[in-house]
Amino acid sequence: MWTHPGVRTHQESHQDRLITGSNDRPTPWRYSDHAGDPDARPPEVASIDESEDVDHVLTDLQDAIAHGDLHDVAALVDHLGRATQRFPQRWLELLRDALREGRWDGLSAAFAAREFIGPRGDVLLLGRYRQQRDGVDHDVLSMLCGRLKPRVDLGHVAAVSEDLFGHPPQNPPEAIGIEVSHAAGAVGGAGGEAFVVPDGWGWTESHRGPAFNDMTEQRKRFGDAMECIKRILDEPTAALLTGLVGGVDGMVEAAAMEYGLHDAAGHGNGIHLSEKLGGGHLPNATYCGFEEFRADGVALEVAGRMFGPERAGRIAASNTIVRLGLDAHRLGGLDADTDAQCTLLHFHHLLESGLLAIEGSTGRLTLARHDAPTLWRAFKPQRDLAIRVTQCELGLKKPAGLSWLYATHFNVPASSRHIFQEKVVAPCLGVHSLK
């Protein structure tokens, strides 16, 4: 789920390589060659030369990036290319050349083609990354290194989308789960991005590559999010949400499914996200926030049609924990942060459902009934609006019409804003170290 600055995104072909242990060029293995087989996995790797302690080299690389020493960074990338087959050699060469020459566009085609993925799913991304803080863009040399998680089976997204919109999602964006081992700069850690959007990277056409969902950092943040949920919602409602996702460990799995649906069904339907971004049709956090809100709503409608209200309630619980427990508390706030803008819209439409209200004795928010189908029904105003807007998008003669279409739905009453600040933001002050 992603639209810079801060919109999040799931789905296309990964490229993995079989390393045989010989000096021959590795034989490509592509998920796209195994379409229709959700269990497809690359073949086992015969051997990977780990003659040196590669993790120590990666730690040195992480430190060099933190100190901004480009000469050392380039030398360490070159050293990795000689020390290990964990990462594709051609990708390491491209990184080294970009660092030495100061030109990053040579990475564009390889990034879009997923040629950075090693034989066991290991990834090393390195480059300038654009991060927004308090409405200001910061361009920071950054590093993301780890191992990709297996893809999530998203069921019959294409068939349901065709029923809703007349055709399946068109090349939906992809967000890949990754267990991070090393990170530096603007990604990873409490001060970095846990959801690394592709258009943040400093090479042209970067939006054609995947987003990365840092599951290592997300797992830490989900604990804080659940603490927030307990402060925002009354005890039975908070227990319902945390129980539906299965606590922090279960939340990792639930969020992976939710993020996948958000991208494949949400961003994948309507005008293509790359066209919205590349054409400048999402010019600020308000427009980006509405795109996120729209994608959430479409994803939840698709989830309900695929799984029924009971199982879709788990997806809705994950979405609510992320939005109310995390995204509402970003330091950019409603003036500058995409996810905060999205969360305000999310919250307003939950109130509009009549199924979320302030509980008299505690002053916290409560759901009318404490079960999964009621939670899913509380999203009906958002789901209905998202479907209508998406259908209107598809009927536009030119994408420039998005400005008018989205702007007609920005307004949130002052009463909802006040309740949002008092009942969602204020109770969680001091819980997060989010930037």
Order of alpha helices (4+ residues) and beta strands (2+ residues): beta-beta-alpha-alpha-alpha-alpha-beta-beta-alpha-beta-beta-beta-alpha-alpha-alpha-alpha-alpha-alpha-alpha-alpha-beta-beta-alpha-alpha-alpha-alpha
